[in-house]
């Protein structure tokens, strides 16, 4: 859990445990990111906001995943892959672009697309030319699966998130999501390849 102040330096209080707790990751502070003394600890307001959003980041995907598997035999991420492809011209997208649009690494996406390919929901093809370029195409069977799953997915998103928000919260949620995604993209750099 993230702390709001610097860990105690008294060995009797367990400095290593305090540093681990302070890192917010369950791991000791990484020397490459600076010492615990240099860390900008979270204020009480920041900590409360972080913990509330941690619940969203952890609990919401798990709840969507469980419900989608129960109702549609798809994981939440599989549904997102199929859904993004269903909205593209000719239901086709390069793997790099598909990874970007689903916020996934190419390795994770490739593994999941391989599973969906075995089920006949997606087909992959190499594009001639320089580099390793591959496109994924949603099959007709895949289109039928995503169309059947969409109402349940939307119902879950409404039940778990949207219907709990005030209208003014939607703009804040969009702004926060956009800002977080931009920060993550700045940190990751252009690392995806097709």
Helices and strands as residue ranges (DSSP letters): G 11-13, H 15-23, G 31-33, G 36-38, H 44-55, I 56-60, H 61-72, H 76-86, G 89-91, E 92-94, H 95-101, H 106-118, E 122-126, E 134-138, H 140-160, G 162-164, H 167-188
